[in-house]
Amino acid sequence: MNKKISEHYMYLVIAVIAAVIGVIGAKLFLEPHNVHVQCTSPEKVTKFLSKLYTSAGYTIKNISVSNVGSDKNICWYDVTTYFEMANTTYKSILKVPVVGEYVILRGIDIENDTPLELKVEKLEALFKPVKTERPKVKLYLMSLCPFGTRAFEELYKFYSNTKFFDIEPIFIVSSTGIPLNETTCKEVGVWYNGKCYTSLHGKEELLIDIVLYNIYRKHGFDTFSKVYMKFLDVLKKNNNITYVQIYDLFKNVLSEEGYNIDDYLDLSILPELEQNTVLKGITASPIIYVNDVRVPYNPLQEPAKVYGAICASTTTEVPECDRYTGK
């Protein structure tokens, strides 16, 4: 399962806050005359939040808290936190309400009888580049995954117009949790060396993965991308067809480009692909690494940030980077 850090994790932290101080917070707001309006020190807030993040599984790299004033008995603090999870560093910027000595999740504005919510203003992952003269981008995908194919198209456009980095497509295959009988395997995947290998979108996708990866290994990325892009263009014009029909389309594209599909059905790559994907915990498509550092941005939702990560990983000056990253 792809562990993607998002606002979901921040709400997990919020839930922990609610559990820890819910009773105290309720008492404070049910007894408004006992609420202390004097703001507690930022140091105390820092100490509390550090423990809170740690208990939720985060590794705190740095946390800074500053008091930004009070409003209707609520003291507000700007909190900037750098934390680490799954070998990636993230930055969180929050406005945190505090009453007296207590950090609160939710209370009641006594004057207007309206809820006060903890506001998550921003949560963004930080990419720490490893710089090389010519960055190596690894794109983990499945050949028929709609998200993976769109990510490839976006990345390929950027590559075609800049050419300062290399791309290695790595297809996700698995031999776990599936039938080990050779006869039954033929219905869902490919049998090789005593194992049944499969891909998420069926046997036909796995066969296409095998052929495409062998084309990449034998002829390089430019030949691979020409074949794959042509196949994706043909696929867009043929909606609502079966996977068997998709595989036939793929064979036709190969034939038109002068390739015999049987020459590229080398199954010996399957253990390598599985070792480099599923057995390393990579099961979702698409996932991008640059110089072996994972890019924590979604290439479909934040393409400029993905381009920025690639640009940040080169030691050379690339004029086109400013245009693609919005700088």
N, C-alpha and C positions, 0 to 999 in steps of 0.2 A: 504494500500500500504506500502511495506517495505521501511523504510527510511534508506537507507544505505549510510553512508558517504564515498565518494570515490573521485577520481580526478575530477569528475563532479562538485563537489562543489567548488573545487579550480578554475576551469575554470569559474564558476559563478563569483567568486571574480575578476578574470582577466577581465571578461566582464565589471564589475563595474568600474575597473580602466580605461578601454578604454573609457567608457562613460564620466567619470569625466574629464580626461585630454587629450582626443583625439585631440581636437583643439590645445591645447598648444603644445602637442607633435609634431603635424604636422608642426606647425609654427617653432619649434626649428630645425626640420630637413630640412625644405625648406629654412631656412636662416642659413646655417651652420656657417657663420662668427659671428653670434650673440650667439652661444652656449657657455655657461660658462663651462669651463673645471675644475674649482675648485669644489671639491666634497663637498656636503652639509654635515652637521653633522649627525651622526647616530641617535642622539636624535630626530631630525626633521623627519627622515624617520620612526622612531618608532612611533611617534605621529600620522603621516599620516596613517600608516598601521593599527594602533589600531582603528582609526575611520572607516577605510575602512572595516575591519573585522566585527566590531560592526554593521555597516549599512547593512551588508549582512546577519545578523542574528546569528553571532557567539558570544559566550561569551568568552572573552579573559581571560585566566588564567595567562599567562606570555608571553612576547614577547621580544626577544633580537636581536639587530641589530649591526653588526660590519662591518666596511669598509675594504674590501679586496683588494683595489687598483683600478686603472683605466686602461682602454684599449681603445685606439682610441676614445677619447672624452667621453667615457662611464665610469661612476663610478659604481663599482659593490659592492654589500653588501650581506653578509650572513645573512639571517633572519631565526631565529628559533622561532616558535610560538606554544604555547600550548593553544588550544581552546576547548570549549565544545559545543556540540550540541546533542540534543536528549538524555540527561543524560549520555553521553559518552565523555571522554576526548580524543583528538587527537593531534598528533604532526606533524607539517608541517616544512619541511626544504626547503628553496628556495634560489636561487641566483637572486637578484633583481637589475635591471639596473636603474640608476638615472642619469639624465642630469641636471646640475645646481641645481635648487630647485624643480625639477619635477621628480616624479616616472613615468616611462614610460612603456607602454605595448609593443609597437613595434616601431622600428625606422629604419633608413637606415644607414648602415655603409658607410659614405661618400666616403672613400678612395676606397672601393671595390664594392660599390653599391650593397650590399647584405643585406637582412633583419636581424635584430637582434631580437631574440625571447626571451620572458621570459621563463626561464627553470624551470620546476617543477621537482626537482631531487628526491624528496621522499615525500610520504604522508602515514603515518601509524597510525593506531588507537592504543591507549594505553589501556591496560586492567588493572584495579585496583582490585586485588583479595581480597575477604573476606575469611580469612583462617579458616578452621575447620579441625578436625582430619581426617574425612572422607567426602570429598566434595560430594555435591549432584548436579548431572548434569541433567538438564532438556532439552530434545531434542524435539522440536516442529516440527512435520512433518505430511505428508499425506502418507498413506500406499502405494500408487501407484505412488507417485511423483518420477520421475527418479533422481532428485537431493536429495530429502529426503532419498530415499532408499540407495543411494551411501554413503551419509553422515552417515547413521546408520551403514553400513558395516564397514566404516573406524573407527568410534567410537567404534564399538563392538570389532574390532581387538585389539585396544589399551586397552580396558577394559579387554579382555580375557587374555592378557599378563601381566597385572599389578594388577588388582583387588583391587586398593586402593580407589576407589570411587564408587558411586552408580549412576545408570541411571534411570530416569523416562521418558518413552515415553509419549508425550502428543499430541493427534491427533487434527488437526485443522478442526472444523466444524462451520457452520454458519446457522442462520435462517433468515437472513436479505435479503431483495431484491428479494424474491422468492414468488411464489403463495401460498396463505393461504388457498386454498381449498384442503380438504383432498383427493379428487379424483384426482385432477391434481398433487398433491404432489407425489403420488405413482409413477409417471413417472420419477421424477427427484431426489427424496430423500425419507426421512422417516418422517411420521407424528407422532408427540408425544406431548401430552398435549396442543393441540391447535396451534402448530407451525409446520412448514415444515423445517426440517433440511437437509442440503445438504453438499457435499464436492466437491472440485474443479473438480475432475476427475470422477464424476458421482456417481450414487446411489450405485453401487457395491463397490466402494472405501469406501463410508460411512459405509456400512455394515461390511466390513473387518476391518475398524477402530474400530467399536463398539466391535466386537468380540475380536480383539487383545488387546484392552484396558481392557476389562473385564478379559481376561486371565491374564494380568499383575496384575490387582488388586487382583485376587483370588489366583494366584499361584506364583507371584513374577517375577522378571526380568529374571532370568535364564531360567525358563520355557517359558516365553514370547519370549525371544530371540531365543531359540531353534526352536520354531514353526515358527517365522517370518523369520529366516535365511533359514530354509528349504523351505519355500514358495518362497522366493526370488530366491533361486537356481533353483527351478522348473520353475519359471517364466522366467528365462533367457534362458531356453531350449525350450520355446514355444513362439516364436516371431509371430507378426502379427495375434493376436487373439483378439476377442472382449472382452469387459468388462464382459459380461455374462459368457464367457468361462473362463476368469480369476477367476471369483467368484467360478465357478465349480472346478477349480484347487485348490483353497484355501480350499474348503470343503473337497476335497480328502486328502490334506495334514493334515487337522485336524483329519480326520477319521483314517489316518495311525498312527497318534500320540496318538490315543485313546480318542479323544474329540468329543462330539456331538455338532455341531454348535448351535443348538437350546438352549443349556444350557448357551450360552454366548451372546445371543442377547438381553441383558438387556438394554432397551432404556433409562432408568432413568439416565444414565451417560451423556446424550446429553446436558442438560442445563449446567452441570459442565464443560464439554469440551468447550462449546461455551464461557462460562464465563472466562475460563482460557486462551483462545486464541483470537478469533476475537474481543470480547468485550474489550480486553486489547490491541487491535491494532496489534496482531500477526496474520498475514494473509499469510505469505510466508513460504515455506518449503525449506531447513531446517533453524531453528534458535536455537541457543544453549545458555543456561544460566548455570553458575556455581555458586552455593550458592546465587542464585537470582541476580547475576550480569551478564549482557549480554556480551557474547563473540563477539567482533567486527570483527572476522576473518571468512573467508569463509572456511568451513571444507574441501571442495573439492580442492580449490586452495592453501590453506595454512594450511594443516593438522598439521604440526609441531607447528605452533603458537597456534592452538586450544589445542593440547596436553600440550603445555607450560602453557596455561592459567589454565588448570586443575591441572597441577603439582604445579603451584604457589599458588593454593588454599588449599593446605594441609599443616598441621603443622608437618607432619611426613616426614622422609627421604625415598625417593623412588628411588632406584638405577637405575631402568629402564628409568626414566625420561630423563636422559642425552642422552640415545640412541635414544629415540623417538623425542626429541626436537632438535637434532643436535648439542648439546653442547659438 
